Amino acid sequence: MSFVVCNLLNMRYSIIFLTALALFIARPVASQQLARQLTLEEVIEIAQTQSPDALSAKNRFLKGFWEMRTSKATLLPRLSLDGTLPSYQRSIDKITLDDGTDAFKERALSSAELELSLSKNIALTGGQVYMKSNLQRIDYLAGSTPTAWLSNPLIVGYSQTIFGYNQFKWSKKIDPIKYNEAKRGYLADIEQISITATNYFFNMLVSQFQKKIALQNVANYDTLYKIGVGRYNLGKIPENELLQLELSLLQAQASVENTNLDLEDKMFKLKSYLRIKDDQPIELISPEENVSFFEIPVEEAIQLANLNNSEALAFERRLLEADQAVNYARHTDRFNATLFAQFGLTQSSEEFDQVYVNPQDQQQVSLGIHVPILDWGMARGRIKIAESDREIQRTAVEQERIDFDQSVYLQVMNFKMQQRQLTISAKADTVAQKGYDISKQRYLIGKIDIIDLTTAQINGDNARISYARSLQDYWINYFQIRKLTLFDFMKKEEIGIDFEKLR
């Protein structure tokens, strides 16, 4: 008897142990299947941080930043060291002897040179001022003089094109605009990422709604079919109505499969855009509670767009670049003069310790001119082409400014309409759902037929999807206005970030 009791106890403990072990193993598996819930705000935040578009936008801004830094660097002093260590030359040269006759003599020498220079471009004039010091050594490998030294302890000079094209002046005007354009372009790119992420979000959310609707329809039609079988057996409904109920049930079951596949596809696309690499499923939370209605003054929106948008800055830059092209054409291959002035100290010696003793001064001043005499109208033609391009650009910018203001106006008007549409869609969704519930109850008591019930069900499904699409249009419109104006009218503040963190 005790042996049987012991066996029963052992079996009981074994069952408890195996059950506990199974639960322990199953817990992490189950936890892995729990869906990660995301709101629209969280999806946009992830997209703005790690989506491919976010990385591209950051690098476009960094390109603009380094272009600006490079442009500024051209006007800063430059210190450089140049050298030749060493140079070897062997040749047979023709020389004139003391008696006036010519002869050929072999020459072999090696040389070395080192120069330290400091230079700076002048933006106002387009010239360059410089200061340098150099030292040369020549070793004669054949001859009576084995070594010679030449030093220039200090050379100060200035070169200036008098009537030429000054690229530094134009860079100083255009490059800051380009940098501000890059900053505002980055902010616009961030808003475009919000638009793209919103589209991915709602595409999946609609699929999520469709799956829930399909599952609810299966449950509803399964109940109705079972009731229909009972009513058919009692002779209360004809066979064709029962067949219609069965067909609706089968269609609802097929719809579950289709919506499940579509939801998987939309989830994959969203996770791919957000660069989420785990296998955890995602469940989206509808942003119905975050919707708020507010007024956007049209004139204020247009003014902010022209003040903040990178496209408005691009208009100004394009006009300046057109003026720059005309200026370049007028100063290229025309009458020109170059002034060069240099003063320095120099000394030569066969001994290194004497090469810097009592240096002699040296000066050099030159004025070179370039006068085109006959070019068959090439220079004049280039100027006329540049002036025509400038007029084309001015006309294009003028029209694009009108179109830009019109696009802002239409976006604001569309947003106002979307707010009204959203209210109507929400009301229609509520009405359609109530209508289906009433139709279902009326069908159960035999007041309407299966066709009316199916129509009510389809209307309810369509109203729910239409409301989700209205939400999508609302948020897309909202972010498009933010993109155009770089202003958040909901929070009444400028859109900006700390650009120092991006560098």
TAPEFEN-V818571 format. One record per residue. N is the residue number from 1. RES is the residue in one letter. PSI is psi in whole degrees, -180 to 180 (* if undefined). Layout:
n->{N & N}
res->{RES & RES}
psi->{PSI & PSI}
This chain:
n->{1 & 2 & 3 & 4 & 5 & 6 & 7 & 8 & 9 & 10 & 11 & 12 & 13 & 14 & 15 & 16 & 17 & 18 & 19 & 20 & 21 & 22 & 23 & 24 & 25 & 26 & 27 & 28 & 29 & 30 & 31 & 32 & 33 & 34 & 35 & 36 & 37 & 38 & 39 & 40 & 41 & 42 & 43 & 44 & 45 & 46 & 47 & 48 & 49 & 50 & 51 & 52 & 53 & 54 & 55 & 56 & 57 & 58 & 59 & 60 & 61 & 62 & 63 & 64 & 65 & 66 & 67 & 68 & 69 & 70 & 71 & 72 & 73 & 74 & 75 & 76 & 77 & 78 & 79 & 80 & 81 & 82 & 83 & 84 & 85 & 86 & 87 & 88 & 89 & 90 & 91 & 92 & 93 & 94 & 95 & 96 & 97 & 98 & 99 & 100 & 101 & 102 & 103 & 104 & 105 & 106 & 107 & 108 & 109 & 110 & 111 & 112 & 113 & 114 & 115 & 116 & 117 & 118 & 119 & 120 & 121 & 122 & 123 & 124 & 125 & 126 & 127 & 128 & 129 & 130 & 131 & 132 & 133 & 134 & 135 & 136 & 137 & 138 & 139 & 140 & 141 & 142 & 143 & 144 & 145 & 146 & 147 & 148 & 149 & 150 & 151 & 152 & 153 & 154 & 155 & 156 & 157 & 158 & 159 & 160 & 161 & 162 & 163 & 164 & 165 & 166 & 167 & 168 & 169 & 170 & 171 & 172 & 173 & 174 & 175 & 176 & 177 & 178 & 179 & 180 & 181 & 182 & 183 & 184 & 185 & 186 & 187 & 188 & 189 & 190 & 191 & 192 & 193 & 194 & 195 & 196 & 197 & 198 & 199 & 200 & 201 & 202 & 203 & 204 & 205 & 206 & 207 & 208 & 209 & 210 & 211 & 212 & 213 & 214 & 215 & 216 & 217 & 218 & 219 & 220 & 221 & 222 & 223 & 224 & 225 & 226 & 227 & 228 & 229 & 230 & 231 & 232 & 233 & 234 & 235 & 236 & 237 & 238 & 239 & 240 & 241 & 242 & 243 & 244 & 245 & 246 & 247 & 248 & 249 & 250 & 251 & 252 & 253 & 254 & 255 & 256 & 257 & 258 & 259 & 260 & 261 & 262 & 263 & 264 & 265 & 266 & 267 & 268 & 269 & 270 & 271 & 272 & 273 & 274 & 275 & 276 & 277 & 278 & 279 & 280 & 281 & 282 & 283 & 284 & 285 & 286 & 287 & 288 & 289 & 290 & 291 & 292 & 293 & 294 & 295 & 296 & 297 & 298 & 299 & 300 & 301 & 302 & 303 & 304 & 305 & 306 & 307 & 308 & 309 & 310 & 311 & 312 & 313 & 314 & 315 & 316 & 317 & 318 & 319 & 320 & 321 & 322 & 323 & 324 & 325 & 326 & 327 & 328 & 329 & 330 & 331 & 332 & 333 & 334 & 335 & 336 & 337 & 338 & 339 & 340 & 341 & 342 & 343 & 344 & 345 & 346 & 347 & 348 & 349 & 350 & 351 & 352 & 353 & 354 & 355 & 356 & 357 & 358 & 359 & 360 & 361 & 362 & 363 & 364 & 365 & 366 & 367 & 368 & 369 & 370 & 371 & 372 & 373 & 374 & 375 & 376 & 377 & 378 & 379 & 380 & 381 & 382 & 383 & 384 & 385 & 386 & 387 & 388 & 389 & 390 & 391 & 392 & 393 & 394 & 395 & 396 & 397 & 398 & 399 & 400 & 401 & 402 & 403 & 404 & 405 & 406 & 407 & 408 & 409 & 410 & 411 & 412 & 413 & 414 & 415 & 416 & 417 & 418 & 419 & 420 & 421 & 422 & 423 & 424 & 425 & 426 & 427 & 428 & 429 & 430 & 431 & 432 & 433 & 434 & 435 & 436 & 437 & 438 & 439 & 440 & 441 & 442 & 443 & 444 & 445 & 446 & 447 & 448 & 449 & 450 & 451 & 452 & 453 & 454 & 455 & 456 & 457 & 458 & 459 & 460 & 461 & 462 & 463 & 464 & 465 & 466 & 467 & 468 & 469 & 470 & 471 & 472 & 473 & 474 & 475 & 476 & 477 & 478 & 479 & 480 & 481 & 482 & 483 & 484 & 485 & 486 & 487 & 488 & 489 & 490 & 491 & 492 & 493 & 494 & 495 & 496 & 497 & 498 & 499 & 500 & 501 & 502 & 503}
res->{M & S & F & V & V & C & N & L & L & N & M & R & Y & S & I & I & F & L & T & A & L & A & L & F & I & A & R & P & V & A & S & Q & Q & L & A & R & Q & L & T & L & E & E & V & I & E & I & A & Q & T & Q & S & P & D & A & L & S & A & K & N & R & F & L & K & G & F & W & E & M & R & T & S & K & A & T & L & L & P & R & L & S & L & D & G & T & L & P & S & Y & Q & R & S & I & D & K & I & T & L & D & D & G & T & D & A & F & K & E & R & A & L & S & S & A & E & L & E & L & S & L & S & K & N & I & A & L & T & G & G & Q & V & Y & M & K & S & N & L & Q & R & I & D & Y & L & A & G & S & T & P & T & A & W & L & S & N & P & L & I & V & G & Y & S & Q & T & I & F & G & Y & N & Q & F & K & W & S & K & K & I & D & P & I & K & Y & N & E & A & K & R & G & Y & L & A & D & I & E & Q & I & S & I & T & A & T & N & Y & F & F & N & M & L & V & S & Q & F & Q & K & K & I & A & L & Q & N & V & A & N & Y & D & T & L & Y & K & I & G & V & G & R & Y & N & L & G & K & I & P & E & N & E & L & L & Q & L & E & L & S & L & L & Q & A & Q & A & S & V & E & N & T & N & L & D & L & E & D & K & M & F & K & L & K & S & Y & L & R & I & K & D & D & Q & P & I & E & L & I & S & P & E & E & N & V & S & F & F & E & I & P & V & E & E & A & I & Q & L & A & N & L & N & N & S & E & A & L & A & F & E & R & R & L & L & E & A & D & Q & A & V & N & Y & A & R & H & T & D & R & F & N & A & T & L & F & A & Q & F & G & L & T & Q & S & S & E & E & F & D & Q & V & Y & V & N & P & Q & D & Q & Q & Q & V & S & L & G & I & H & V & P & I & L & D & W & G & M & A & R & G & R & I & K & I & A & E & S & D & R & E & I & Q & R & T & A & V & E & Q & E & R & I & D & F & D & Q & S & V & Y & L & Q & V & M & N & F & K & M & Q & Q & R & Q & L & T & I & S & A & K & A & D & T & V & A & Q & K & G & Y & D & I & S & K & Q & R & Y & L & I & G & K & I & D & I & I & D & L & T & T & A & Q & I & N & G & D & N & A & R & I & S & Y & A & R & S & L & Q & D & Y & W & I & N & Y & F & Q & I & R & K & L & T & L & F & D & F & M & K & K & E & E & I & G & I & D & F & E & K & L & R}
psi->{-47 & -34 & -41 & -42 & -43 & -41 & -41 & -41 & -43 & -42 & -38 & -46 & -36 & -42 & -43 & -43 & -47 & -37 & -45 & -42 & -42 & -41 & -39 & -42 & -36 & -25 & -53 & -33 & -45 & -40 & -31 & -26 & -8 & 133 & 144 & 117 & 133 & 137 & 169 & -40 & -41 & -40 & -45 & -40 & -44 & -44 & -40 & -15 & -43 & 6 & 159 & -37 & -36 & -42 & -40 & -42 & -41 & -43 & -31 & -40 & -44 & -35 & -46 & -39 & -46 & -27 & -40 & -44 & -41 & -41 & -43 & -35 & -26 & -17 & 5 & 155 & 141 & 128 & 128 & 154 & 124 & 145 & 157 & 111 & 96 & -172 & 133 & 137 & 131 & 127 & 167 & 116 & 154 & 130 & 159 & 124 & 175 & -32 & 6 & -2 & 157 & 150 & 165 & 135 & 140 & 136 & 138 & 128 & 158 & 148 & 158 & 145 & 143 & 130 & 132 & 124 & 149 & 123 & 159 & 132 & 144 & 114 & -36 & -41 & -21 & 5 & -175 & 132 & 143 & 162 & 133 & 164 & 135 & 164 & 132 & 148 & 135 & 127 & 114 & 118 & -12 & 118 & 177 & -22 & 107 & -38 & 144 & 142 & 144 & 127 & 147 & 87 & -36 & 130 & 127 & 131 & 170 & 134 & 142 & 127 & 120 & -46 & 18 & 179 & 129 & 96 & -29 & -36 & -43 & -37 & -37 & -28 & -43 & -40 & -40 & -35 & -41 & -40 & -44 & -34 & -39 & -40 & -47 & -32 & -36 & -43 & -39 & -38 & -39 & -41 & -35 & -36 & -40 & -40 & -47 & -45 & -37 & -41 & -46 & -41 & -52 & -29 & -40 & -37 & -41 & -42 & -36 & -43 & -44 & -37 & -43 & -40 & -43 & -43 & -40 & -39 & -38 & -46 & -43 & -48 & -28 & -43 & -44 & -37 & -43 & -42 & -40 & -38 & -45 & -42 & -34 & -41 & -27 & -4 & 22 & -21 & 151 & 168 & -37 & -33 & -38 & -41 & -37 & -38 & -42 & -43 & -42 & -39 & -45 & -41 & -39 & -41 & -41 & -36 & -35 & -46 & -44 & -45 & -33 & -42 & -42 & -39 & -41 & -41 & -46 & -35 & -42 & -43 & -41 & -47 & -35 & -44 & -38 & -5 & 43 & 118 & -6 & 171 & 5 & 128 & 160 & 138 & 124 & 144 & 124 & 132 & 40 & -35 & -20 & -3 & 131 & 144 & 135 & 160 & 143 & 109 & 129 & -48 & -38 & -40 & -43 & -42 & -44 & -38 & -43 & -23 & -36 & -28 & 142 & -29 & -37 & -39 & -36 & -33 & -48 & -42 & -42 & -37 & -41 & -41 & -33 & -42 & -39 & -43 & -39 & -44 & -40 & -43 & -36 & -23 & 9 & 130 & 37 & -174 & 129 & 155 & 143 & 124 & 132 & 125 & 136 & 137 & 141 & 180 & 145 & 157 & 148 & 152 & 158 & -9 & 139 & -38 & -6 & -6 & -18 & 11 & 128 & 59 & 150 & 149 & 155 & 145 & 151 & 125 & 132 & 149 & 108 & 144 & 153 & 117 & 104 & 125 & -45 & 111 & 11 & 34 & 14 & -47 & -44 & -39 & -42 & -38 & -46 & -38 & -45 & -39 & -38 & -43 & -37 & -42 & -39 & -43 & -41 & -43 & -43 & -43 & -40 & -44 & -41 & -32 & -41 & -46 & -37 & -47 & -39 & -40 & -38 & -45 & -47 & -37 & -41 & -44 & -40 & -37 & -40 & -42 & -40 & -35 & -41 & -41 & -38 & -40 & -43 & -43 & -39 & -43 & -41 & -38 & -45 & -44 & -43 & -40 & -41 & -39 & -39 & -43 & -42 & -43 & -37 & -45 & -38 & -34 & -39 & -27 & 8 & 19 & -28 & 165 & -180 & -30 & -45 & -39 & -43 & -41 & -43 & -38 & -43 & -42 & -41 & -43 & -46 & -37 & -39 & -44 & -39 & -38 & -41 & -41 & -34 & -39 & -43 & -48 & -39 & -50 & -35 & -46 & -41 & -46 & -28 & -39 & -40 & -41 & -41 & -40 & -17 & 41 & 137 & 102 & -21 & -43 & -8 & 54 & 156 & 147 & 124 & 163 & 172 & 101 & -19 & -31 & -18 & -17 & *}
